[in-house]
Amino acid sequence: MTFNENSKLDTSRVSKRGKTGIALGGGGAVVVIGLFLLSQVLGVDLTGLAGGATSQGSSSAEALDCQTGADANARVDCLMVGASNSLDAYWKAEAPQLGVSYQSPAEFVLFDGGVGTGCGQATSATGPFYCPADQRVYVDTSFFDELRTRFGATGGTLSEMYVVAHEWGHHIQQLEGTFAGTDRSATGASSDSVRTELQADCYAGAWAASASQTTDENGVAFIQPITQAQIADALNAAAAIGDDRIQQQSTGSVHPESFTHGSGDQRERWFTNGYSGGAGSCDTFAAGAL
């Protein structure tokens, strides 16, 4: 995706935090979307964070000098600011159509190395995630390099913004009450966990279809019309982090009974459903076949 160079960016809800010390053991519950996925990816059991992270460690905030769409086209941190601005504008208009009273995420946090959250302490190994407890989206942008080098994704700015849009979708689910009303501890090809993640993919696709109509405070469109090549990059990224692709890469076999996010084909399909049908087409919980 390419930003219009004269669009105005708002950094007021985005922060950038430097490296922090991480201490594990003792501590409260962690409810972090993405732990199962990254456990499979990295070959390390990160689910220990679910009951054993403490809030030790500290991070320092850095100023974000992101003023225009030209900055978003030049630097990944400003690209993240631009993505958040576009997503916020889209959902302010779209969420009421779903019967949701929209509130922006409390913050979009870019971090490096590790970060303290309302869900506990997390490291870069956790991957991008949404924390329902503090209603913040967290992204270490080094994950985008992992998409290309480890997962084999083609890359591109829309694939990177798709990741953010997926996590923003989890915020919409939090506002809808989806998290409170589903069993996300279960695994399997048709589990609530998979349906939750595929719905977030669908919401990401719905945003992508309307992204070029989102505007800044002056009515200037943030993003230029999306190309088919950019859509292909986003679909490629969605497929690359499908459970089946990750399991095949890490273990040489596929185990649908342990799926938490859906297969690559399912993730592509639900992104496409959202792109073609809008957010109203994203009821994965009512779908007989995923």
C-alpha positions as CSV (number, residue, x, y, z in Angstrom):
1,M,0.0,0.0,0.0
2,T,1.2,3.5,-0.8
3,F,0.2,6.5,1.4
4,N,-0.7,9.8,-0.2
5,E,2.3,11.9,0.7
6,N,0.3,14.9,1.9
7,S,-2.0,12.9,4.2
8,K,-1.6,13.9,7.9
9,L,-0.7,11.3,10.5
10,D,-1.7,11.4,14.1
11,T,0.7,9.8,16.6
12,S,-1.3,10.6,19.7
13,R,-2.4,6.9,20.2
14,V,0.8,5.3,19.1
15,S,3.9,4.8,21.3
16,K,7.3,3.3,20.7
17,R,9.1,1.6,23.6
18,G,12.7,0.5,23.8
19,K,14.2,-2.7,25.1
20,T,13.2,-3.9,28.5
21,G,14.4,-6.6,30.9
22,I,12.3,-9.7,31.1
23,A,11.7,-11.8,34.2
24,L,9.7,-14.9,34.4
25,G,8.2,-16.8,37.3
26,G,5.5,-16.0,39.8
27,G,2.8,-13.5,38.7
28,G,-0.7,-13.3,37.3
29,A,-2.5,-14.7,34.3
30,V,-1.6,-13.8,30.8
31,V,-4.2,-13.8,28.1
32,V,-2.2,-13.0,24.9
33,I,-3.5,-13.8,21.4
34,G,-0.7,-15.3,19.5
35,L,1.1,-17.5,22.0
36,F,0.0,-20.8,20.5
37,L,0.9,-19.6,17.0
38,L,4.4,-18.4,17.9
39,S,5.0,-21.5,20.0
40,Q,4.6,-23.5,16.8
41,V,6.6,-21.2,14.8
42,L,9.6,-20.9,17.0
43,G,9.6,-24.5,18.4
44,V,9.5,-23.0,21.9
45,D,6.6,-23.5,24.3
46,L,5.6,-19.9,25.0
47,T,2.4,-20.9,26.8
48,G,4.3,-20.8,30.0
49,L,3.7,-17.1,29.9
50,A,0.1,-17.8,30.5
51,G,0.7,-18.3,34.2
52,G,4.2,-17.3,34.9
53,A,5.1,-13.8,33.8
54,T,5.9,-11.0,36.2
55,S,5.8,-7.3,35.6
56,Q,9.5,-6.9,36.2
57,G,11.5,-5.0,33.7
58,S,11.1,-1.5,32.3
59,S,10.9,0.2,28.9
60,S,11.6,3.6,27.7
61,A,9.3,5.6,25.4
62,E,10.7,7.1,22.2
63,A,9.2,10.0,20.3
64,L,7.6,9.2,17.0
65,D,8.4,11.8,14.3
66,C,5.7,10.8,11.8
67,Q,3.8,13.7,10.3
68,T,2.7,12.8,6.8
69,G,2.0,10.0,4.4
70,A,5.5,10.5,3.0
71,D,6.9,9.4,6.3
72,A,4.7,6.3,6.2
73,N,6.1,5.4,2.8
74,A,9.7,5.9,4.1
75,R,9.8,4.2,7.6
76,V,8.1,1.2,9.1
77,D,7.3,2.9,12.4
78,C,5.4,5.6,10.5
79,L,3.8,3.0,8.3
80,M,2.4,1.5,11.5
81,V,1.1,5.0,12.6
82,G,-0.6,5.4,9.2
83,A,-2.1,1.9,9.4
84,S,-3.5,2.7,12.9
85,N,-5.0,6.0,11.6
86,S,-6.7,4.3,8.7
87,L,-8.0,1.4,10.8
88,D,-9.4,3.8,13.4
89,A,-11.1,5.9,10.8
90,Y,-12.6,2.7,9.1
91,W,-13.9,1.2,12.3
92,K,-15.4,4.4,13.6
93,A,-17.7,4.2,10.6
94,E,-18.1,0.5,10.3
95,A,-18.5,-0.8,13.9
96,P,-21.9,0.8,14.4
97,Q,-23.1,-1.2,11.3
98,L,-22.3,-4.3,13.3
99,G,-24.1,-3.0,16.4
100,V,-20.8,-2.2,18.1
101,S,-20.2,1.0,20.1
102,Y,-16.7,1.8,18.9
103,Q,-13.9,2.9,21.0
104,S,-10.3,3.2,19.8
105,P,-7.8,0.9,21.3
106,A,-6.2,2.5,24.3
107,E,-2.9,2.5,22.5
108,F,-0.9,1.0,19.7
109,V,2.5,0.0,21.1
110,L,5.5,-0.5,19.0
111,F,8.2,-2.3,21.1
112,D,11.7,-3.7,20.8
113,G,12.7,-6.8,22.7
114,G,10.1,-6.9,25.4
115,V,7.2,-5.0,26.8
116,G,5.0,-4.9,29.9
117,T,1.3,-5.2,29.2
118,G,-2.0,-5.6,31.1
119,C,-1.7,-9.3,30.2
120,G,1.7,-9.7,31.7
121,Q,5.3,-9.4,30.4
122,A,5.9,-10.3,26.8
123,T,8.9,-10.6,24.5
124,S,9.4,-10.3,20.8
125,A,9.0,-14.1,20.6
126,T,5.3,-13.6,21.4
127,G,4.7,-12.0,18.1
128,P,2.1,-9.3,17.4
129,F,-0.8,-9.5,19.8
130,Y,-3.8,-7.8,21.2
131,C,-4.2,-7.6,25.0
132,P,-7.9,-7.6,26.0
133,A,-7.0,-6.6,29.6
134,D,-5.6,-3.2,28.6
135,Q,-7.2,-3.0,25.1
136,R,-3.8,-2.3,23.5
137,V,-2.3,-3.6,20.3
138,Y,1.4,-4.6,20.5
139,V,3.8,-5.1,17.6
140,D,7.6,-5.6,17.4
141,T,8.2,-4.6,13.8
142,S,11.0,-7.2,13.5
143,F,8.2,-9.7,13.1
144,F,7.9,-8.4,9.5
145,D,11.4,-9.6,8.7
146,E,10.4,-13.0,10.2
147,L,7.4,-13.1,7.8
148,R,9.8,-13.0,4.9
149,T,12.9,-14.8,6.1
150,R,11.3,-17.6,8.2
151,F,7.8,-18.0,6.9
152,G,8.7,-17.3,3.2
153,A,6.1,-14.5,2.7
154,T,6.7,-12.2,-0.2
155,G,6.5,-9.1,2.0
156,G,5.1,-5.7,1.0
157,T,3.5,-3.0,3.0
158,L,-0.1,-4.4,2.8
159,S,1.2,-7.7,4.2
160,E,2.6,-5.7,7.1
161,M,-0.5,-3.7,7.6
162,Y,-2.6,-6.9,7.4
163,V,-0.9,-8.0,10.6
164,V,-2.0,-4.8,12.3
165,A,-5.5,-5.0,10.9
166,H,-5.8,-8.6,12.2
167,E,-4.9,-7.5,15.7
168,W,-7.3,-4.5,15.4
169,G,-9.9,-7.1,14.5
170,H,-9.4,-8.7,17.9
171,H,-10.1,-5.3,19.5
172,I,-13.5,-5.3,17.6
173,Q,-14.1,-8.7,19.0
174,Q,-13.4,-7.5,22.5
175,L,-15.9,-4.7,22.0
176,E,-18.5,-7.2,20.6
177,G,-18.1,-9.5,23.6
178,T,-16.6,-12.3,21.5
179,F,-13.8,-13.0,23.8
180,A,-16.1,-13.3,26.8
181,G,-18.5,-15.5,25.0
182,T,-16.2,-18.1,23.4
183,D,-13.9,-20.9,24.6
184,R,-10.5,-19.9,23.2
185,S,-8.6,-22.5,25.2
186,A,-9.8,-25.3,22.9
187,T,-7.9,-26.3,19.7
188,G,-9.0,-28.0,16.5
189,A,-9.9,-27.1,13.0
190,S,-13.4,-25.9,13.9
191,S,-12.7,-24.7,17.5
192,D,-13.6,-21.3,18.8
193,S,-9.9,-20.4,18.7
194,V,-9.8,-20.9,15.0
195,R,-13.1,-19.1,14.4
196,T,-11.9,-16.2,16.4
197,E,-8.7,-15.9,14.4
198,L,-10.4,-16.3,11.0
199,Q,-12.9,-13.6,11.9
200,A,-10.0,-11.3,12.7
201,D,-8.6,-12.1,9.2
202,C,-12.0,-11.4,7.7
203,Y,-12.2,-8.0,9.5
204,A,-8.7,-7.3,8.1
205,G,-9.9,-7.9,4.6
206,A,-12.9,-5.7,5.1
207,W,-10.7,-2.8,6.2
208,A,-8.4,-3.4,3.2
209,A,-11.3,-3.1,0.7
210,S,-12.2,0.4,2.2
211,A,-8.7,1.6,3.2
212,S,-8.4,4.0,0.3
213,Q,-11.6,5.7,1.4
214,T,-10.3,6.4,4.9
215,T,-9.3,10.1,5.4
216,D,-7.3,12.3,7.7
217,E,-8.8,15.2,9.7
218,N,-8.6,17.4,6.6
219,G,-10.5,14.9,4.4
220,V,-7.4,13.7,2.5
221,A,-7.3,10.0,1.8
222,F,-4.6,8.2,3.7
223,I,-4.0,5.5,1.2
224,Q,-3.9,5.2,-2.6
225,P,-6.1,2.5,-4.3
226,I,-4.8,-1.0,-3.6
227,T,-3.3,-2.9,-6.4
228,Q,-3.8,-6.6,-7.2
229,A,-0.1,-7.2,-6.5
230,Q,-0.6,-5.8,-3.0
231,I,-3.6,-8.0,-2.3
232,A,-1.6,-11.0,-3.4
233,D,1.1,-10.0,-0.9
234,A,-1.5,-9.9,1.9
235,L,-3.0,-13.2,0.9
236,N,0.5,-14.7,0.7
237,A,1.2,-13.5,4.3
238,A,-2.1,-14.9,5.6
239,A,-1.3,-18.3,4.0
240,A,2.3,-18.3,5.2
241,I,1.2,-18.2,8.9
242,G,-1.5,-20.8,8.6
243,D,-1.3,-23.5,11.1
244,D,-0.7,-26.2,8.5
245,R,2.2,-24.3,6.9
246,I,3.8,-23.7,10.2
247,Q,3.4,-27.2,11.5
248,Q,4.7,-28.6,8.2
249,Q,7.7,-26.4,8.3
250,S,8.6,-27.1,12.0
251,T,7.6,-30.8,12.4
252,G,7.2,-32.1,8.8
253,S,3.6,-33.1,9.5
254,V,0.2,-31.4,10.0
255,H,-2.1,-32.0,13.0
256,P,-5.5,-30.3,12.5
257,E,-6.6,-31.2,16.0
258,S,-4.0,-28.7,17.4
259,F,-5.0,-25.8,15.1
260,T,-5.5,-22.5,16.8
261,H,-5.5,-20.0,13.9
262,G,-6.7,-22.0,10.8
263,S,-5.0,-23.4,7.8
264,G,-3.3,-21.2,5.2
265,D,-6.2,-21.7,2.8
266,Q,-8.7,-20.8,5.4
267,R,-6.9,-17.6,6.3
268,E,-6.7,-16.6,2.7
269,R,-10.4,-17.4,2.2
270,W,-11.7,-15.4,5.1
271,F,-9.5,-12.4,4.3
272,T,-11.0,-12.6,0.8
273,N,-14.5,-12.9,2.3
274,G,-14.0,-9.7,4.2
275,Y,-12.5,-7.9,1.2
276,S,-15.4,-8.8,-1.1
277,G,-18.3,-8.8,1.4
278,G,-17.4,-6.4,4.1
279,A,-17.3,-6.8,7.8
280,G,-20.9,-8.0,7.8
281,S,-19.8,-11.2,6.0
282,C,-17.4,-12.2,8.8
283,D,-19.6,-14.3,11.1
284,T,-17.2,-17.3,11.3
285,F,-19.1,-18.6,14.4
286,A,-22.3,-19.2,12.3
287,A,-20.4,-20.8,9.4
288,G,-20.9,-24.5,9.0
289,A,-17.7,-24.9,7.0
290,L,-14.6,-22.7,7.5
